[in-house]
Amino acid sequence: MTSIAVLGLGIIGGAWAKNLAEDGHDVRPWNRTPKNFSGESSSIVEAVTDADFVIIVVADPPAVQSVLEQALPSLKSGAVVLQSSTISAEWTKKFADQVQAVGGLYIDGPFTGSKIAAEQRKTVYYLGGDLAVIDQIRPIIERLSQTILHIGPIGAASSLKLAMNLNLASMAQALSESLTLARREGISDEIFFEALSQNVGRSGLSDLKQPKLIAHDYAPQFSLKHMAKDLRLALETSGEHPLPQTRSLNALYERALGEGWGDDDFISLVRLLEE
């Protein structure tokens, strides 16, 4: 049994905490807004004190910074911090410095896989950092995942995750626009997706979002506000190097946030086309 603090009990963190508890670990879950989660800690300090392993999965860089400011004074020397929030390489290097300064070990640990994957232990981890440290936590996280990829040094995994999410956002927009065109021409969703299933344009994303698009179901598997944040971070990371399609897509996400759709699934961006 390992003592594990899970800081952030959203769609993914909650699933991980549940699965880790089922594996017999001493899980100390915490969330900024109490979730009435089994064994939930009342504070970050309570969750982190004497923990061997700390998992952070929150919304964005300011949220990670807030968590670390509360956690680091209580972090025991040699504890491993897996930072799994989607942030940029620049931020993850800053956070690694903070953890290492108090004697902790840091792994850059974003992941791919939405709610269903997390619940079914099919997360794919992108890890950056020392392989020896990764091996310390491997027996734990391999129970949560179907694949663990070592990407490179700290920061590399965060950059790859932003690249992957940029790709997903672009694919989702192309799917939404092609479906909208077909609908306007009187083609049923059933025919559209049957044709897509026989086309090289079919993807894991189109399979995942097909039932949601047909049912106009926008309950979050991955929220629009988090994808919008990832697009902003990708543009920040790109700097002076242009990503023209991402910049245009980012403007659409900002419009959708203005509509109040931030907590809906990112495929709900299709509503801008319907309007």
Buried (B, 14 or more C-beta within 10 A) or exposed (E): EBBBBBBBBBBBBBBBBBBBBEBEBBBBBBBBEEBEBEEBBEEBEBBBBEBBBBBBBBBBBEBBBEBBEBBBEBBBEEBBBBBBBBBBBBBBBBBBEBBEEBEBBBBBBBBBBBBEBBBEBBBBBBBBBBEEBBEBBBEBBEEBBEEBBBBBEBBBBBBBBBEBBBEBBBBBBBBBEBBBEBBEEEEEBEEBBEEBEEEEEBBEBBEBBBEBBBEEBBEBBBBBBBBBBBBBBBBEBBEEEEBEEBEEBBEBBEEBBEBEBBEBBBBBBBBBBEE
